[in-house]
Amino acid sequence: MKNNPKADELLVKLFGSVSRARIIELLFSQVERAFYQGEIMYETRLSLHPTQGELENLIDLGIIKKRETKDRVYYEIDTYSPFFKPLCEI
């Protein structure tokens, strides 16, 4: 979707937030992988506060899950979420 501005606009309308749409697009583009916050910020070109806020929102909604290691916190799609299949189809 990175090369399709029309699709990007639709995602923003659907999710109500540019930040949320960018994070969802990134995480769903590589479902098998977990990202740490710095990677998400870099890949989505978002600053710290919008990234943190939207990650917490997505955790609260049950769309992503957070996994902590000794030195990093990782975020990944929760494939058991009831939203997983519908979001994959978007």
N, C-alpha and C positions, 0 to 999 in steps of 0.2 A: 504494500500500500504506500510505501514511501514515494513512489513515482506517480501516484494517483491523487491529485489534490481533491477531486470530487469525493473519493472514498474517505479521505481525511476529514473533510467537512461533515460527512455523514456520521463518522465516529464521534466527533465533537458534539453534534446535535443529539446523538443517542445517549452519550454518557454525561453531557452537560459540563464538561471540563476538558480543556485542551490537555492539561497535565494527566488526567486520568486516562484519556484516550491514548496518549503517547505511551504511558506505562503498560496499559493493557495490550496495545499493539506489539510492544517489545517482548513482553513475557509470553504472549501467545505465538510469536514468531519462532520461539525456541522453547517449546513446552518441556522438553526433556532436561532443561538446564536451569540452574539456580543462579541468580545475580546478586551481587552485593550492592549496597546503596550507591557507592561511587560509580559503579558500572552503569547503573540505571540512570544516574544523573548525566553521565557522559553521553550515553547512547540516545537519550531523549532530549538533551540540551536543556534540561530543567535545573533550576537552582535548588538549594537544600530544602527550604521550607515547603515549597509546593510538592517536592518529591516525598518528603517525610509525611506530610498531611495525606496525600493520596495513597501512599502505601498503607497507612493506618486505616483509611477508609476501606480499601480493598480487603484488608485483613478482617475488619469488622463485618463486611458483607459476605465473607467466606469465599471470596474468589481466589485469593492468594494465601499462602502460609509463610510463616517466618521460621527460620531455623538458625539457631545461634551456635557458633563454634567458639573455640577459645579466643580467637582474635577477630572474627567477623560475624556479621549478621547477614544471612542470605534470604532472599525472597524468591518464591517460585509459585507457579500456578498450582492450585489445589485441584488435582484431577478427580477428586471425589466430591467436589462441590456440585450442587444441583445446577449451577450456572455454567459448568464446564462445557458440556456438549452444545448448548445454545450459542455460547460465545465462540466456540470453534467454527460454527457454521456462518458466522458473520464475516 
